[in-house]
Every structure is written in C-alpha cells, then in structure tokens.
Amino acid sequence: MELTLFTHENVVGEEVSKALKNGKYTDFKVAVAYSRNSGISRIYNELAEFSNNGGTTSVIAGIDQGNTSYQALINLKTFAKDNLFIHHDRNLAITFHPKIYMFGNKEIEKIIVGSSNFTAGGLFLNYEANIGVTIDDSKNALNFQKQVIRYWDELLKEENTKKCESNLLEMLLARGSIVDERKQKPFQKIIEEISDLPFKKREKLRFLPPVAGASVIAPSLKEKFAMTLSGFDVSAKSQDPVILIPLAALKEMPIFWNWPMLYTNSGAGYPQLYATATITIDGNTFKDQHIRIYYYDGKKEFRLQCEVIKRNGKQGDIIYIHRNYNDSLEFEIELMRRGSTSFNTIRALLVNKASTQKYFTYY
C-alpha cells in the first residue's frame, strides 16, 4: 500500500487530473461536500477524455450550507448522467462534509481522501491536506478498500441521497438551496456586454403572458445552424481545439446556444457551458462526445471547443449543428465535406457573412 500526502506544494487537483488521463482506470467516483464550476473547468479536458474513452463517472454531491451551485450540478450531469446524486440532511445541525475521490476498474484501486472540495480552491489553490492511497494485495490495503466500498454503497442507500433529476434541480434552485452562479457581478457584466439591449427586449417577448385582444410575435426557434470553417478553426497549430462562432450568430439566436441561461462563471472568469454531442464525420459516428461552449473575454470571442471537428475538418468545410430543445445539453454535429452533395445544398443557405472565410445561417 502506497501512501502520499498532497498539500499546497503538490496539489491534489494535479493528481486527480493525472489519474483520469493515464488510461489505467475506467471508474471514477466522487463523494464531496461542495461543488463549483471553477473545479470542473480545471479538469474539464480530462473528464471529457475519460468519458469519451468509456469511463464512468459517479458523483454524490452535498448541497448543505448553500455552497454547491446549480450550474456545477448541471454540468456534472453531462459527465455522470444518471450517476449524479445529491445529498442533503434536513437537520440543519448536520452537514454532508466528505471529500473523497476514488479510481478503479472492477474494484477501487486508488483513493484520495482529505479536505479538498470539488472547487478550484479545493483542488488547486487552497492550503489543503489529502492522503492518496494506492491499493495493493496487503491485508491492510484490502481491508481499507472494503471499508471505502462499504461507505460508498451505504451513502447511495441513504434516504438523504437522491438522484439528481432536472425537476429536482429546478426546485432546489427556486428554494435557494443551491447557488446560482449567474448572479455573480463579473459574470453579469460580461453577459450584459455581449447581449445588446435591443436583443434583450426582443428575447423578453418570449416569456410575456398573452394579453386579451393583442398578439405578440416572438422570434421563431431555429433548430439547425451551419457555418463554414475558417483556417483558424481547423489549424493544427492550435493546441486548444476551439472553433470560432461569430458573435453576430450568438446574438441572432442566443437560445440555440442556451445563452445565457445555463452558462456559468469559469475559474478563469468567463461564461461557459458543458454539453454532450453526437458527432458524424465521413460516415463515422462518435456518440457522447463532450464539448464546451464559452465566451473568451480576452479576445471577445465566442468559442466551441470540439476536438473531433477541429482535428478532422478542413478550411471551407461546413459544420452543421442540430439541437433538440427538449434537451438543453444535447447537440448533433456533422462535418460536411466541401464539394459533397450535402455541402452544396447547405452552402447555398449560408447568407450571413462574418468574414472572407466564414458564412453562417440558422434554419
């Protein structure tokens, strides 16, 4: 049994990130008191790669003391899906307060337990103390492994542990039991800068109640978006797999991108959204691919982070995105090759010019 102490000098977030991407494990379990998007964003790429390679993520997240956010739970659900649970004890004198991270295959093989919450501070910034335990065949190690597995199984069975369904999340948000990160002032400022006033007035019409004798025309929802890819969008020199979406496209149909309803304040201070996508390229389909959509204030860019399209697309190809408004976090994405029949059909529809290389439309 190997024991390692993780502190502010060898932060536990780096160890979690390393364990997710080393290819040794297929199962990642977390039982933690507080969760924020600042923590998720720091290990987003590793979580996405782990999931895309068939890994299973399970989370029991505490919501006591108002420290876990609605947006963190929404985005954790893109990775954990039906394996996301919340824990809350109605007794205000009792707090769900564990911080334990587990990695394994058929059995738990690596355990990290200590003081670090699922936040940027807990994983990377604060003065924390955590012990990492690597399980071997020794009697003490196997006994500890059994204790941890029993603890996890008992947590799942507790009456205070509930599956994190969408309707439950909305109820908790309405009650104020979880934090709404959108209310943070820096985040609101960015949202206001991007969403100009004429748009905000127009968008509010969607939620106005009907008035007798009057008719209100709300903008029609478009389910499809298409855009030509620029040289930057497919450049092999870019380490960050981002594709630029014109700000004009965001402003024209923000609800298509869930803007700004489901965006959260990242650890770096920009609005971001995690989602999953089914991606089709040259007849090959990649299911449950994790994508990130975010606004980078430093360069005033709206970005889609999508590794598969970035690395396989060519300048002039079309990225086609279809979304189902019944599921806010699911997209269908297809790469249409230049010169193909589907390309020629869609290219004729791209009437909005964002640059010499980039044309787009909703339909």
Summary of the structure (lengths in Angstrom):
residues: 363
radius of gyration: 22.2
end to end distance: 58.9
largest distance: 78.9
contacts: 1148
relative contact order: 0.13
helix: 34%
strand: 29%
